């Protein structure tokens, strides 16, 4: 099983991507030197692709510091995927100059003349400038300031509309896991038909899909971070805590047979879904680095899949297409989202 994939001919990424959200400060203090050393260790282990965003406070700068300190061979191996996520409040008035300014700022933070992959997110489809904004990104791509363009959290219909408008989406970053199969309802088929790969976050549900929660009592009261709040809602919708415990037991049985852990099995399952090029693992420290690096070589057999599928057959499907629940600002999922990150 390959540890790499190509988003486009010659554009090689690792099938496990090191995520950057946990380095933005919302999951605790970040030690700069340790974070940079951890990046080097991940690259040495074969995980050569990093994910970040313009709205992840300080993360582009951290990756830029790592790249500046690295040797030329390392810099050439590493791909950095950032995002362009304009605040909800500025969507009605966004213009070409704003897009160019944010792209230039990301390039300066990362220390790169051309960004590898820019993943475009738009909070509200009812504000009709999303196609125009994506085409401004395409103009910057044609000018040599961006290599590839991807999307983040666009559903099937809107991803198709961007492709039809002439935006060559190399990838779409989406939430995809054993708990949340919304991309399987149309987006994965569109991706396969149009040459667009899926880059998947949420594969371990913010850490819920791990030994930490196996056999644990249902959590009550406040959870320590917004990621856990978000994925607790997903667990509730997918089947509730008792069903979730059955899934953890099945994953634990598979993990024990392969001398690995629950998170690795959950990630491997997503890597095997159609059109998936890579999974994004969010870490603030590298304690799971060896397990992450081994995910692409983990081979699940028919018995493994049967044990997992027996539980998944009892799963309730989340409503709607990709990210529909999160876009509903009056709903349970949407109310916890932050639509204005203030990094404009």
N, C-alpha and C positions, 0 to 999 in steps of 0.2 A: 504494500500500500504506500502510495507516494506521500511524502511529507510536504509537498509543494503543489501548487496549482498555477495556472496561467489565467489571468483575467483577460488579457489580450496577448497575441503572440509576442514572446519575449518579455512580458511583464509578469515576473514570477513572484508569488507570495507564499509564505508558509501557511499551511492549512490550519495552524493554530496561531492566532494573532494576539499579541499582548495589548490588552485594553488600557486606557488611560484615565477613565472616569474616577477610579479610586484614588488617583493622585491629585485630584482637584481640591481636596481638603474636606469634602463632605463626609468622609469616612474616618476622620482623625488627622492628626498632624502628620505632615510629610517631611521626612528627613532628606534634604536635597542630595547629599553625597551618596546616601544609601540607595536612593531611587536611581541615580545615574549608574552606580555599580551594578544594580539589579538588571538594568537594561543591557549592559555588556554581558552579563551572565546568561540572559535569555538568548541573545544573539549567538553566543558560544554553544548553546544547547540546540540551535537550529531554528529557533523562533525568531525570524528576521523581519517580521512585519509588525508595526505598531499602529494602534488606533488612538486618535485624539480628536479634538474639536476646538474651534475658535472659542467656544463657550466654556470649555473646561479650564478654569482659572489656573494659570501657571503651567499647564501641562505641555503646551507647544514649546514654551521656553525651556522646560526640563529636557525634552527630547532634543531640542536644538543644542543645549549644552552638552548632552551626551555625544551628539554627532560631531560637534566641533572638537571634542577631545579624542574622538576615535581616529583610527588610522584610515587611510584611503580605501583599503580593501573592505573594511567594515562599512564605511559610508556607502560604498557601491552596492553592498549586499542588502542594506536595510531599505525597506519601503515604509513610508510614513503616510497613513491615511488620516486626513483631517476632515473636518466638516465645515460647511457654511450654514449656520443656523440663525437667520435674522429673527430678532424679537417679534413677537406677535404685534406689538404696538407700532412697529415701523413698516409692517407689510403694506399698508395702503399707500405709503409714500416712498417706498424703496426705489432707488434709481441706479443706473449703470455705474455712476461714480462711487456710490456706497459699496456695491459689489466689488469693484476693483480695489477699493481701499482695504476691505477686509481680507481679500486674497493676498494683497501685497503685505499686509500685516502678518498673516500666517507665514508667508515665505520668509519674512525677516526674522520672526521668532524661531523658525526652524533652521534658518541659515541656508536655505535652498533657493536657487534662482527659479526653479520650476517645481511646483508642488506635484507629488506623485499621483495622488487621488484626492479629489475634493468631492465629498458626499453632501448633497444638497437636501435640506429639510425645509418644509413649509408647514406652518401650524394650522392654517385654516383655508381649505379649498374654496370657501365662499368669497375670499378675497382673491380676485382673479388675476393677479400678476405673477403667479407661479411659473407659468410657461415662459413669459417674457424674461423673468429673472434667470431661469435655467438657460435660456438662449444667450443671455449676457455672459454666463459662465462659459458657454460654448465659444463665444467670441474670444474670451481670455485663453481658452484652450488653443484656439487657432493662432493666437498671437504668441504661443509658446510659453505661457505662464502656468499652465496646468497640463499634466500629461493625460490623465484619465478623469472622467466625470462619473460619479455614481449618485445614487439617491439614498435617502434615509427615511424609512417609514412611509413611503408612498404605497398606496394600495394598488390593486391590479389595474383598475380602470385608469387611474391617474399616471401610473408608470407607463402604461401603453400610450397614453396621450403625449407624454414627454418624448417617447421613442418616435411616435408618428410625427411630432413637430420637428424632428431632426436632431434631438439631443441623444447622442450615442452613449447610453448608460451602460458602463462596463459592469456595474454592480448595483445591488440594492441591499442596504443594511437593514435588517428586520429582527424583531424578537421571534425566536423559533426554539421550541424546546419540546420535551415530552409532555409538558403541561399545556403548551400553547401551539396548536398546529394551524393557526390561521393562514400562514403562507401557502399551505398545501391546497387551499381552496381555489386557487387561480393564479397567484403570483408565480409559483414555482413552474407551472406550465408555460406561462408567458416568458419567464426567464429562459427556459430551455428552448423555446421557439425563436427567441430574439437574440440569443447570445449574451444574455445578462446573467451574471452569477450572483448568488446570495451569500452575504456575509452576515453571520448570525450572532446576536447577543442574547443574553438571558438564558443560555443553555443550562446553567445550574441555578437559575432563579434566585440570583443574588446570594447564593450560598445555601438556600433551603435544600437543594439536591446534594446533600452531603451527610456524612456520618454524624455531624453535629446535631442533626434533627431526627435521626433514626431513634425511634422509641421515645421521643421527647413529648411532653405534654403540650397540648395546644396552647400557643402563646396568648396571653391576655395582656391588655393594656398597651402602652407605647412600646414600639420596636425601636432599636437604636439608630436606624437610618432610613431614609426615604426609599431606598432600594428594597429593603425587606418589607416595608409597608406595601409597596407596589406589588411585589410577588406574592405576598400573603393574599391579596385580593384575587390574583390569578389562581392560587390554590383553592380558594373558596369557590370560585366559579367552575373550576375543572372537576371538582368532586368532593371537596371538603377535607378535613384533617384526617379522618379515618381512612379515606381512599388514598390520600397522599402517603400515609404510613404504609399502606400495602404496596405502593409503588416503590418507596424506599427499601422495603424488605426485598422486593424482587431485584432491585438494582444492587443491593448489598450482596445477595447471593451470587449474582453474575460477577461482581467485583472480586469477591473472595476466590472464585474459580480461576480468575485471571491474575491474582495477586496485585490488584490495583484498587482504586477507590470508586465510590459512587459517582463523584463528579466526572471522573474520566469516562465511565460507562455512559453517563448521560450525554457527554460531549461527543463521544464516538457515535452514538445513535443519530445525533443531528448531522454529523459529517456524512452519514450514509443516506441522508434524505436527498431526493433528486434536486439538482441545480445548486446544491450547496458547495461553495468553494472553500469556505473557512469558517471557523467559530472564533469568537472573541472571548478571551478569558480575562476577567477583570481582577487585578491583584494589586494590593498596595505593597506587599513584600513577597519575596520569591520562594517561600517555603514549599510551594507546590510545583516548582519549576520542573523537576524531573518527571512528575506525573503528567504535567502539561505536554512536555516534549514527547512523551511516549504515546499520547492519544492517537496520532495517525497510524501507529503500528499495531494498535489493539484490534484484534480480529474477533468479532462476535460470531458465534456459530448459531445453528438453527435452534438449539435448545435454549441458548441465551435469549434469542429474540422471542421465542415462544413464551418464556417466563415473563418477559416485559409486556408483550402484546396482550397476555391474559388480563393484566391490570388495565392496560390502556383501553381495552374494549369497554370498560366501565366508566371511562372518562366522559365528562360533559364537555361539549365544544364551546369555546368562548364565542360570543356573539360577533358577527360581522367579519369584514375583511381586515387586512393588516392595519393595525393602529386605530381602528374605528372607535373602540372604547375610549382610548386615550384622548381622542380629539373632541369627545363630548365633554365640554367643560362643566356641565351640570351633573354628570354621572359620577359614580363611585370611583372609577379609574381616572377620569379627567380632573376631578377636584383636587387630587394630590399632585398634579403636574405643575411645573413652573414654566410658564410660557414666555416670560420676559426675564432673561438672565442678566440683563444690564451690561452686556459686554459688547456694546455697539460702537 
